[in-house]
């Protein structure tokens, strides 16, 4: 399948089951946390999906922690679509969504820090995100053996953004 033709759009409620299916193999590998279709539907406004034809082949979510801090999470790409830049496109779309929501910092906890580094993220100390640690990491099966890297992208504030 040619993923460069995949379109990225806001997720809809009827995408929830497809997102759960995409997350499944990555949950088993302990790369992402599990989400139910109901959980996804409750926060559907935070999800973006990549579609090829009528199939959902990628997904990502943006979570708002307040004070300009937003997280990129649940980033997944269908196995047959990996390696063609779709993950990078989803990260770009998530950063754009966060910027539209007035984020000043975007972070992720990832096992693929080079993917994020190519997008301008820098590795940082996980202690910068206690909100994440207390909300999700306490439920993670790898909490005592975490192998993820914290990455962050500083976004321009509204005062620094160019005016058109």
Number of C-alpha atoms within 10 A of each C-alpha: 10 9 18 12 12 20 17 19 14 17 24 14 14 11 20 22 16 17 26 19 15 21 24 18 15 18 15 11 9 13 21 20 18 16 16 14 18 13 12 21 18 12 14 19 15 20 26 25 27 26 18 18 10 6 12 23 26 30 31 23 26 26 19 16 14 10 10 16 20 25 23 24 21 24 25 25 24 18 11 11 18 14 11 13 13 24 22 16 18 25 22 14 20 26 23 13 19 25 19 9 14 19 24 17 19 24 27 25 22 20 15 12 18 14 15 22 14 10 15 12 19 16 17 15 10 17 10 12 17 10 13 18 15 10 10 11 16 12 11 16 11 13 12 9 8 11 12 15 15 20 24 24 19 14 17 14 13 12 7 8 9 7 6 3
